[in-house]
Amino acid sequence: MAKLKTGRHTSALKAQRQSVKRNSANTGLKKVVRLAAKEVAKTKTAESVAKASSALDKAAKKGVIHWKAAARKKSRLAKSVNKAESK
């Protein structure tokens, strides 16, 4: 590695690289969750709820969203589909 200018710490540079990489991955996962939720709102089927639940679980497992937030969203999606099916 080349010698750095004064005031630039290698640990700070590495942390910045890591944050860019993580931000990209997290943004992708959040987009998958949003698209799955939109699909549920559009189709109102149990199959779409299963896909959305899976996406929410993956995001929660990786720490992109809080596990309680994922549970809350899954519950609301299932509730909306059940309400639509009962009508």
C-alpha positions in Angstrom: 0.0 0.0 0.0 1.3 3.4 -0.9 2.2 5.9 1.8 -0.8 8.0 2.7 -0.9 11.8 3.3 -0.9 13.0 6.9 -4.3 12.9 8.6 -5.7 9.9 6.7 -5.9 6.8 8.7 -6.0 3.4 7.0 -8.7 2.2 9.4 -10.9 5.1 8.5 -10.4 4.4 4.8 -11.2 0.8 5.3 -14.3 1.6 7.3 -15.5 3.9 4.5 -15.0 1.2 1.9 -17.0 -1.2 4.1 -19.8 1.2 4.6 -20.2 1.8 0.9 -20.3 -2.0 0.2 -22.8 -2.6 3.0 -25.0 0.4 2.0 -25.2 -1.1 -1.5 -26.2 -4.5 -0.2 -28.7 -3.1 2.2 -30.3 -0.9 -0.4 -30.8 -3.9 -2.7 -32.5 -5.9 0.1 -34.8 -3.1 1.0 -35.8 -2.7 -2.6 -36.7 -6.4 -2.8 -38.9 -6.0 0.3 -40.6 -2.9 -1.0 -41.4 -4.6 -4.4 -42.7 -7.7 -2.7 -45.0 -5.6 -0.5 -46.3 -3.7 -3.6 -47.0 -7.1 -5.2 -49.1 -8.1 -2.2 -51.0 -4.9 -2.3 -51.7 -5.4 -6.0 -52.5 -9.1 -6.2 -53.8 -9.9 -2.6 -52.8 -13.6 -2.9 -51.3 -16.0 -0.3 -48.5 -16.8 -2.7 -47.4 -13.1 -2.8 -47.6 -12.9 1.0 -45.3 -15.9 1.2 -42.7 -14.3 -1.1 -42.9 -11.0 0.9 -42.6 -12.8 4.2 -39.5 -14.6 2.9 -38.0 -11.3 1.8 -38.7 -9.7 5.1 -37.2 -12.7 7.0 -34.0 -12.5 4.9 -33.7 -8.7 5.5 -34.3 -9.2 9.3 -31.8 -12.1 9.4 -29.1 -9.9 7.8 -29.8 -7.0 10.1 -31.1 -4.7 7.4 -34.4 -4.2 9.3 -35.2 -5.0 12.9 -36.8 -8.4 13.4 -39.9 -6.8 15.1 -40.4 -4.5 12.2 -40.3 -7.5 9.9 -42.8 -9.3 12.0 -45.1 -6.3 12.1 -45.0 -5.8 8.3 -45.6 -9.6 7.7 -48.6 -9.4 10.1 -50.1 -6.4 8.3 -49.6 -7.9 4.9 -51.3 -11.2 5.9 -54.1 -9.2 7.6 -54.8 -7.2 4.4 -54.9 -10.4 2.3 -57.2 -12.2 4.7 -59.5 -9.2 4.8 -59.6 -9.1 1.0 -60.3 -12.8 0.7 -63.1 -12.7 3.3 -65.1 -10.1 1.2 
